[in-house]
């Protein structure tokens, strides 16, 4: 069973390659995103082809229960021995958020290896113990793989509820397996090799669940991340075909040749190894990257399947009405399917209402942000008018001084006319100043905290960046003692906006913290996220760092960045600190002549 049971394991979506044309600072190119190098992946495909051919040739004369089980265990060992090490290594190198999934899959893999080994090691000594260990391994393996599938589906479900997913998968498994169970249930239970037939029937049911999980996850994640997901679909499907063939072989009392089934088993085991060596470092992006309204369930595949299966079950019950248990079981199955389908629709309706409530809340937040931005714009207008007023006052003072000097500098000229002109000039300038004061009084904004002048536009900026998408939690903390002048405030705002734009493009974070604190005569700005980070030794073109340093340089400031893969990024700008050599920006007047 070793790798044959892996069809339950690799559902999908553990990660995906990042296209080279979309490479971001801190992410790896497509080739480097794989856990294992290209040579190992090519060797895995070569081993798959060679093993399938070798098993098909070597199993030409395999017939009977003993020979089939022996050949099947040996074929599993070819992939299980390196697979144990490769699976553990892959689980240690994927993203931390996906490691629990790989550990659960590894538990299922180890359990299947133990059960498979027992069939060969204990066969000649204690056959009852061998079968008991095998059945226990099957049970633990199904639980391990199923738990891993559940965890990864939850991690890619966004804001969807868990209960509808559980009901969908359960309903699908019942709808697919119930008609078959009604047809072959008696034969499986009463066969001479019932232990073998029953165990592989359970594996078949689990693999139906595995194929469904792989298909659902392949549909949920981004297109560029679906390579590994479709490989998981292929693996689960191949393992499902093999498990059905094992049941059929047991029902035939192992009289049919095992060549084709053993070759197919080698294919399924090989696909399991291929899945492992194609593991990627960065996790795939699921529904969490979509806005709430895009996460609403709009497909009713399971409901359509239930409507198609119910008539089939009814017909089977009619045809097998001579068997006492089949009509009762068919009635129970139909009732169960209808109840689960009804409950599923109720849960989906509740989930849809909750998702659209999130949309309404986001709309309310945008309206509040718009009001805050308008308030901020009014404050900007007031401050601009204040600067104009200051300039006008300076002009008045200069003109008054000039006119007074002019009066005193012409003692030989008629003084009456000159005095009249000077007095009139002073009066006109004073009237202009009074008019500007009236304008300032009319434009003065409501009183409020100075920190709001930065908080409101920053929240509005983040809201505009993410639009209806899933926004990270934004925390802004402006020290009350920070009261920057107009120039410092504008440059601080531009630096933070550049950092936020970089986070939106590259980070995949869930939380952003922005703080402004005083330090002596300087202002310290910190922008911290918990995203994927990046390797500082790699080039960071397009990260906005040069722009932030240019803005900081206007105030004799500096910008530094601390980052580490999978540990987030920390941008610190100090405004008013000495600029490192070569960092000060140069301002030049550029004319049409060059």
C-alpha positions in Angstrom: 0.0 0.0 0.0 2.9 2.4 0.7 2.7 4.9 -2.1 -0.4 3.4 -3.5 -2.3 5.2 -0.7 -0.7 8.5 -1.6 -3.7 9.2 -3.8 -5.4 10.4 -0.7 -2.5 12.7 0.1 -1.6 15.2 -2.5 -4.8 17.2 -2.9 -3.6 20.4 -4.3 -2.5 24.0 -3.8 0.5 23.6 -1.6 2.1 26.1 -3.8 2.8 27.2 -7.3 5.5 28.7 -9.4 5.7 32.4 -9.8 6.0 33.3 -13.5 9.3 35.0 -14.4 7.5 38.0 -15.9 5.8 38.6 -12.6 8.9 38.2 -10.4 8.8 40.4 -7.3 11.5 41.4 -5.0 11.7 38.8 -2.2 10.2 36.1 -4.3 12.1 33.4 -6.1 12.3 32.9 -9.9 10.2 29.9 -11.2 13.1 27.4 -11.0 14.3 28.5 -7.6 10.8 28.2 -6.1 10.9 24.4 -6.3 12.1 22.6 -3.2 14.2 20.1 -5.2 16.5 21.0 -8.1 15.7 20.2 -11.7 18.1 17.2 -11.7 16.1 15.5 -9.0 12.8 16.2 -10.7 14.1 14.7 -14.0 15.4 11.7 -12.2 11.9 11.2 -10.6 10.3 11.1 -14.0 12.9 8.7 -15.4 12.5 6.4 -12.4 8.7 6.4 -13.0 9.0 5.4 -16.7 11.7 2.7 -16.0 9.8 1.2 -13.1 6.5 1.0 -14.9 8.2 -0.8 -17.8 10.2 -3.1 -15.5 7.2 -4.0 -13.4 5.1 -4.8 -16.5 7.8 -7.1 -17.8 8.6 -8.8 -14.5 5.0 -9.5 -13.5 4.0 -11.3 -16.7 3.7 -14.6 -14.8 2.2 -13.2 -11.5 -1.0 -15.0 -10.6 -2.7 -15.8 -7.3 -3.0 -14.0 -4.0 0.4 -14.7 -2.6 2.4 -13.7 -5.7 0.2 -10.7 -6.3 0.7 -9.3 -2.8 4.4 -10.0 -2.8 4.9 -8.3 -6.2 2.7 -5.4 -5.1 4.7 -4.8 -1.8 8.1 -5.0 -3.7 6.8 -2.4 -6.2 5.7 -0.1 -3.4 9.2 -0.4 -1.7 10.9 0.9 -4.8 9.2 4.3 -4.2 8.6 4.1 -0.5 12.2 3.9 0.6 13.3 7.2 -1.0 9.8 8.6 -0.6 10.0 8.7 3.2 13.1 10.8 3.1 11.9 13.1 0.3 8.5 13.7 1.8 10.0 14.7 5.1 12.5 17.0 3.4 9.8 18.6 1.3 7.7 19.2 4.4 10.6 20.9 6.1 11.3 23.3 3.2 7.8 24.4 2.2 6.3 27.6 3.6 5.7 27.4 7.4 2.0 27.8 6.9 1.9 24.6 4.8 4.2 22.5 7.0 1.4 21.1 9.2 -0.3 19.8 6.1 2.8 18.0 5.0 3.3 16.5 8.5 -0.1 15.0 8.4 0.4 13.6 5.0 3.7 12.2 6.2 1.9 10.5 9.1 -0.5 8.9 6.6 2.4 7.8 4.4 4.4 6.2 7.3 1.2 4.3 8.4 0.7 2.9 4.9 4.4 1.9 4.7 4.1 0.1 8.1 0.9 -1.8 7.0 2.5 -2.7 3.7 5.7 -4.0 5.3 3.6 -6.1 7.7 2.0 -8.0 4.9 5.4 -9.2 3.7 7.3 -9.5 7.0 4.6 -11.3 9.0 3.0 -13.4 6.3 4.8 -16.6 6.9 4.7 -16.2 10.7 1.4 -14.8 11.9 -1.0 -14.0 9.1 -3.7 -12.7 11.5 -1.3 -10.2 12.9 -0.2 -9.2 9.5 -3.7 -8.5 8.4 -4.5 -6.6 11.7 -1.4 -4.3 11.2 -2.4 -3.8 7.6 -6.0 -2.8 8.5 -4.7 -0.5 11.3 -2.3 1.1 8.9 -5.1 1.7 6.4 -7.2 3.4 9.0 -4.5 5.7 10.3 -3.3 6.5 6.8 -6.8 7.5 5.7 -7.1 9.7 8.8 -3.7 11.3 8.3 -4.3 12.1 4.6 -7.9 13.3 5.3 -6.8 15.6 8.1 -4.1 17.1 5.8 -6.6 17.6 3.1 -9.0 19.3 5.5 -6.3 21.7 6.8 -5.2 22.8 3.3 -8.7 23.3 2.2 -9.4 25.5 5.2 -6.3 27.5 4.5 -7.4 28.3 0.9 -11.1 28.8 1.7 -10.8 32.6 2.4 -13.8 33.8 4.3 -16.0 30.8 3.5 -17.4 28.7 6.3 -16.0 25.2 6.9 -19.4 23.4 7.3 -20.6 23.8 3.7 -17.2 22.4 2.4 -17.5 19.4 4.8 -21.1 18.7 3.7 -20.3 19.1 0.0 -17.4 16.6 0.1 -19.4 14.1 2.3 -22.4 14.4 0.0 -20.3 13.9 -3.1 -18.6 10.8 -1.6 -21.9 9.2 -0.6 -23.5 10.0 -4.0 -20.6 8.5 -5.9 -20.0 5.4 -3.8 -23.6 4.5 -2.6 -24.8 3.1 -6.0 -21.7 1.0 -6.3 -22.0 -0.2 -2.7 -25.5 -1.4 -3.4 -24.3 -3.5 -6.3 -21.2 -5.1 -4.9 -21.7 -4.8 -1.1 -22.8 -8.4 -0.7 -19.9 -9.7 -2.8 -17.3 -7.7 -1.0 -18.4 -8.8 2.5 -18.8 -12.5 1.5 -15.7 -13.0 -0.6 -13.0 -15.4 0.4 -10.5 -12.6 0.7 -12.9 -10.2 2.5 -10.1 -8.6 4.5 -8.5 -7.5 1.3 -11.7 -6.5 -0.5 -13.0 -4.5 2.5 -9.8 -2.7 3.1 -9.4 -1.6 -0.5 -13.1 -0.6 -0.6 -12.4 1.8 2.3 -9.3 3.1 0.4 -11.5 3.6 -2.7 -14.0 5.7 -0.7 -11.2 7.7 0.8 -9.7 8.3 -2.7 -13.0 9.6 -4.0 -12.7 12.2 -1.2 -9.1 12.8 -2.2 -10.0 13.4 -5.9 -12.8 15.8 -4.9 -10.5 17.8 -2.6 -7.8 18.0 -5.3 -10.4 19.2 -7.9 -11.9 21.8 -5.5 -8.5 23.2 -4.5 -7.4 23.4 -8.2 -10.5 25.5 -8.9 -9.9 27.8 -5.9 -6.2 28.8 -6.3 -4.7 31.1 -8.8 -4.1 29.9 -12.3 -0.3 30.2 -12.0 -0.3 28.1 -8.9 -2.3 25.2 -10.4 0.5 23.1 -11.8 1.0 21.1 -8.5 -2.8 21.0 -8.0 -3.4 19.3 -11.3 -0.6 16.9 -10.6 -2.4 16.0 -7.4 -5.6 15.4 -9.3 -3.8 13.0 -11.6 -2.2 11.2 -8.7 -5.5 10.8 -6.8 -7.3 9.6 -9.9 -4.6 7.0 -10.7 -4.7 5.7 -7.2 -8.5 5.6 -7.3 -8.4 3.4 -10.5 -5.8 1.1 -8.8 -7.9 0.7 -5.7 -11.0 -0.2 -7.7 -8.9 -2.7 -9.6 -7.7 -4.3 -6.3 -11.3 -4.7 -5.2 -12.2 -6.3 -8.5 -9.2 -8.7 -8.3 -10.2 -9.8 -4.8 -13.8 -10.4 -5.9 -12.4 -12.6 -8.7 -10.4 -14.6 -6.2 -7.1 -13.4 -7.7 -7.7 -15.6 -10.8 -7.1 -12.7 -13.3 -3.5 -11.9 -14.3 -2.0 -9.1 -12.2 0.3 -7.6 -14.8 -1.8 -4.6 -15.8 -2.8 -3.8 -12.2 0.8 -4.0 -10.9 2.1 -1.8 -13.7 -0.7 0.7 -12.9 0.3 0.5 -9.2 3.9 1.4 -10.2 2.4 4.4 -12.1 0.4 5.6 -9.1 3.4 5.2 -6.8 5.6 7.1 -9.3 3.1 9.9 -9.5 3.2 10.1 -5.7 7.0 10.6 -5.8 6.6 13.1 -8.7 4.2 15.1 -6.5 6.6 15.2 -3.6 9.7 16.3 -5.6 7.6 19.1 -7.3 6.8 20.7 -4.0 7.3 24.5 -4.0 8.5 26.9 -1.3 5.9 29.6 -1.6 2.3 28.8 -0.7 -0.4 29.2 -3.3 -3.0 32.0 -3.1 -6.6 30.8 -2.6 -9.9 32.6 -2.1 -8.3 34.9 0.5 -7.0 36.9 -2.4 -10.6 37.7 -3.6 -13.1 40.2 -2.3 -16.0 38.8 -0.2 -18.5 39.0 -3.0 -16.3 36.9 -5.3 -16.1 34.2 -2.6 -19.9 33.5 -2.8 -20.7 29.9 -3.9 -22.4 30.1 -7.3 -22.0 26.5 -8.5 -24.3 23.7 -7.5 -22.4 20.7 -8.8 -23.2 18.6 -5.7 -26.9 19.3 -5.9 -27.0 18.3 -9.6 -25.1 15.1 -8.7 -27.6 14.3 -6.0 -30.5 14.8 -8.4 -28.9 12.4 -10.8 -28.0 9.7 -8.2 -31.4 9.5 -6.5 -33.2 7.9 -9.5 -30.3 5.4 -9.9 -30.6 4.3 -6.3 -34.3 4.0 -6.6 -33.9 1.8 -9.7 -31.3 -0.4 -8.0 -33.6 -0.9 -5.1 -36.4 -2.0 -7.4 -34.2 -4.4 -9.3 -32.8 -5.9 -6.1 -36.0 -5.9 -4.1 -35.5 -9.6 -3.5 -32.6 -8.8 -1.2 -34.0 -7.7 2.1 -31.3 -5.1 3.0 -31.0 -3.3 -0.3 -34.4 -1.5 -0.4 -33.9 -0.4 3.2 -30.4 0.8 2.6 -31.5 2.6 -0.6 -34.3 4.4 1.2 -31.9 5.4 3.9 -29.4 6.7 1.4 -32.0 8.7 -0.5 -33.2 10.3 2.8 -29.6 11.0 3.8 -28.7 12.7 0.5 -31.8 14.8 0.6 -31.2 15.9 4.2 -27.5 16.7 3.5 -28.5 18.7 0.4 -31.1 20.7 2.2 -28.7 21.4 5.1 -26.1 22.4 2.7 -28.4 25.0 1.0 -29.2 26.5 4.4 -25.6 26.8 5.4 -24.7 28.3 2.0 -27.5 30.9 2.4 -26.2 31.8 5.8 -22.6 32.1 4.5 -23.7 34.2 1.5 -25.5 36.6 3.9 -22.4 36.9 6.0 -20.1 37.6 3.0 -22.4 40.3 1.7 -22.5 41.8 5.2 -18.7 42.1 4.9 -19.2 44.0 1.6 -21.6 46.4 3.3 -19.2 46.9 6.2 -16.4 47.7 3.6 -18.7 50.2 1.9 -19.4 51.9 5.3 -15.7 52.0 6.0 -15.1 53.6 2.6 -17.7 56.3 3.3 -16.1 57.1 6.6 -12.7 57.2 4.9 -14.1 59.6 2.3 -15.4 61.9 5.0 -12.0 61.8 6.7 -10.2 62.6 3.5 -12.5 65.5 2.8 -11.7 66.7 6.3 -8.1 66.4 5.6 -8.4 68.3 2.3 -10.1 71.2 4.2 -7.2 71.2 6.6 -4.8 71.4 3.6 -6.6 74.3 2.2 -6.5 76.1 5.5 -2.8 75.6 5.8 -2.1 76.7 2.3 -4.1 79.9 3.0 -2.1 80.4 6.1 1.1 80.3 4.1 -0.3 82.8 1.6 -1.2 85.0 4.5 2.3 84.7 5.9 3.7 85.7 2.5 1.3 88.6 2.3 2.3 89.9 5.7 5.9 89.7 4.7 5.2 91.6 1.5 3.3 94.2 3.5 6.2 94.7 5.9 8.7 95.0 3.1 6.6 97.4 1.2 5.9 99.5 4.2 9.6 99.6 5.0 10.4 100.5 1.4 7.9 103.4 1.3 9.0 104.8 4.6 12.6 104.8 3.4 11.5 106.5 0.2 9.9 109.3 2.2 13.1 109.9 4.1 15.4 109.6 1.1 13.9 112.6 -0.8 14.2 115.7 1.4 14.4 118.1 -1.6 11.2 116.9 -3.3 7.7 117.9 -2.5 6.9 115.9 0.6 3.1 116.3 0.7 2.4 114.3 -2.5 4.9 111.6 -1.5 3.5 111.3 1.9 0.0 110.9 0.5 1.2 108.1 -1.8 3.0 106.3 1.0 -0.1 106.6 3.2 -2.3 105.3 0.5 0.0 102.3 -0.2 0.1 101.4 3.5 -3.7 101.5 3.6 -4.2 99.3 0.5 -1.8 96.7 1.8 -3.5 96.7 5.2 -6.9 96.2 3.6 -5.4 93.2 1.6 -4.1 91.7 4.9 -7.5 92.1 6.5 -9.2 90.4 3.6 -6.9 87.5 3.8 -7.6 87.2 7.5 -11.3 87.0 6.7 -10.7 84.3 4.2 -8.7 82.3 6.7 -11.5 82.6 9.2 -14.0 81.3 6.7 -11.8 78.4 5.6 -10.7 77.3 9.1 -11.5 73.5 9.5 -13.1 72.0 12.6 -10.8 71.4 15.5 -9.3 67.9 15.7 -6.3 65.8 16.5 -3.2 66.6 14.4 -2.6 62.8 14.0 -5.7 62.5 11.9 -4.1 64.6 9.2 -1.9 61.5 8.5 -4.1 58.7 9.6 -7.1 59.5 7.3 -5.2 59.8 4.0 -3.1 56.7 4.8 -6.2 54.6 5.5 -7.8 55.9 2.3 -4.7 55.1 0.3 -4.7 51.5 1.5 -8.4 51.2 0.8 -7.8 52.4 -2.7 -4.8 50.1 -3.3 -6.8 46.9 -2.3 -10.2 48.1 -3.6 -12.6 45.3 -3.0 -9.9 42.7 -2.4 -8.9 41.2 0.9 -7.2 44.1 2.8 -4.6 43.5 5.5 -5.3 44.8 8.9 -3.8 48.3 9.1 -2.6 49.8 12.4 -1.4 53.4 12.5 0.1 54.9 15.6 1.1 58.6 15.5 2.7 59.9 18.8 0.7 62.9 20.1 3.9 64.9 20.5 4.6 64.7 16.8 3.3 68.0 15.3 5.2 68.2 11.9 5.3 71.3 9.8 3.7 71.2 6.4 6.8 70.1 4.5 7.7 67.3 6.9 4.1 66.0 6.9 3.9 65.9 3.1 7.2 64.1 2.8 6.3 61.6 5.6 3.0 60.9 3.8 4.8 60.2 0.5 7.4 57.9 2.1 4.7 55.9 3.9 2.6 55.7 0.7 5.6 54.4 -1.2 6.2 51.7 1.4 2.5 50.8 1.4 2.5 50.5 -2.4 5.5 48.1 -2.2 3.6 46.0 0.4 0.6 45.8 -1.8 2.6 44.6 -4.8 4.9 42.1 -3.1 4.2 41.3 0.5 1.0 39.1 0.8 0.8 40.2 4.4 -2.1 40.1 6.8 -1.1 42.9 9.1 0.6 46.3 8.6 1.8 48.6 11.3 2.7 52.3 10.7 4.2 54.3 13.6 5.5 57.9 13.8 7.5 58.8 16.9 9.8 61.7 17.9 13.5 61.2 18.6 15.1 64.4 19.7 15.0 66.8 16.7 14.0 64.0 14.3 10.9 62.1 13.3 11.1 58.3 13.0 8.7 56.5 10.6 8.4 52.7 10.9 6.4 50.6 8.4 6.3 46.9 9.3 4.4 44.0 7.6 4.2 40.3 8.3 4.4 39.2 4.7 6.8 36.9 2.8 9.8 39.3 3.1 12.7 39.0 0.8 16.4 38.2 0.7 18.3 41.5 1.1 21.2 40.1 -0.9 19.0 39.8 -4.1 18.3 42.8 -6.4 15.3 44.9 -5.3 14.6 46.9 -8.5 11.1 48.4 -8.5 10.7 48.2 -4.7 10.3 52.0 -4.3 13.3 52.2 -2.0 15.0 54.8 -4.2 11.9 56.9 -4.1 11.6 56.8 -0.4 15.3 57.7 0.1 14.9 60.6 -2.3 12.0 62.0 -0.3 13.8 61.5 3.0 16.9 63.2 1.6 15.0 66.5 1.2 14.9 66.7 5.0 18.4 65.4 5.6 16.9 62.0 6.4 17.7 58.4 5.6 15.7 55.2 4.9 16.8 51.6 5.8 15.1 48.3 5.2 15.3 45.1 7.2 13.9 41.9 5.7 14.1 38.2 5.9 12.3 35.5 3.8 9.0 34.5 5.5 9.6 37.0 8.3 8.2 40.2 6.8 9.8 43.5 6.1 10.6 46.6 8.2 11.1 50.0 6.6 12.5 52.8 8.8 12.8 56.4 7.8 14.5 59.0 10.0 13.7 62.6 8.9 16.2 65.1 10.1 19.1 62.7 10.5 22.4 63.2 8.6 22.2 61.7 5.1 24.8 59.0 4.4 27.4 60.0 1.8 26.1 59.9 -1.7 22.4 59.7 -0.6 21.5 63.5 -0.8 19.2 64.2 -3.7 20.1 66.9 -6.2 17.5 69.3 -7.5 18.0 70.8 -11.0 16.0 73.1 -13.2 15.3 71.3 -16.5 14.3 73.5 -19.4 13.3 72.7 -22.9 16.8 73.5 -24.1 18.1 70.8 -21.7 
